[in-house]
Amino acid sequence: MRKGIYILPNLFTTGSLFAGFYSMVATLSGDYRTAAIWILASSVFDGLDGKVARATGTTSKFGVEYDSLADLVSFGVTPGILMYAWALRPFGRLGWVAAFLFVACAALRLARFNVQVDTVESKRFIGLPTPAAASMVSATVLLFYHFGWPSSFKKLAILVLIYLLAFLMVSNIKFYSFKDPELIKRQPFGFLVLIVLLFVVVAAEPVLMLFIIFLCYIFSGPVGFIFTWPRRRRLEKAIHKGHESGRSPQ
């Protein structure tokens, strides 16, 4: 700390924290649509700070800790308050418990990530990332406003969604991290065409497509977990047999 801190990546982290805080202010003012948009803005800043730090060689322990604290506010407390004020209040105790569980699981997810950051593969996250969970919350709010659905539509489904997101954050289910170095290397021409088409579709119906994209990402983890379950079981049995055969007789 006596040598100072890196300004550029921490500015992006501060931008993420500011967006999360402003989202909270909008929620308290009853402007839930604006609150949802600012959570999405916070996730953009959060995605940039780490990339800027790695690209400029300015990663630091201070930056990691600051980023985690900012994430807890922007992707834990802020979406929890938004969901409670927007949809969960009528459920009474069950509603505020769901909101608190979302915040608590976000904190646990971030703490576990900090502990395991040097011991797990970079291509996969263990548990749903907090920015993805918060973005799903935002996309859901924006979807209801986009279609003009009445508040009576959003009761039980939102409650189930919050409990599901909280569980996925602290689960051992793996999610793709988009940190694969192969992504920035040469790719087939069709890959570029697919990305362009995706941008066109998102631009045509941004709210609906963002909701679908986040929903697909959230379910990609459980679906992958189910499909790889038989292979993992066979691998565990093979390892167990190897340990048994490797033991010397007593």
ABEGO torsion letter per residue (X at the ends): XAAEBBAAAAAAAAAAAAAAAAAAAAAAAGBAAAAAAAAAAAAAAAAAAAAAAAAAGABBAAAAAAAAAAAAAAAAAAAAAAAAAAAAAAAEAAAAAAAAAAAAAAAAAAAAAAAAAAABBAABBBEBBAAAAAAAAAAAAAAAAAAGBBAAAABAAAAAAAAAAAAAAABABBBBAGABAAAABBBBAAAAAAAAAAAAAAAABAAAAAAAAAAAAAAAAAAAAAAAAAAAAAAAAAAAAAAAAABBBX
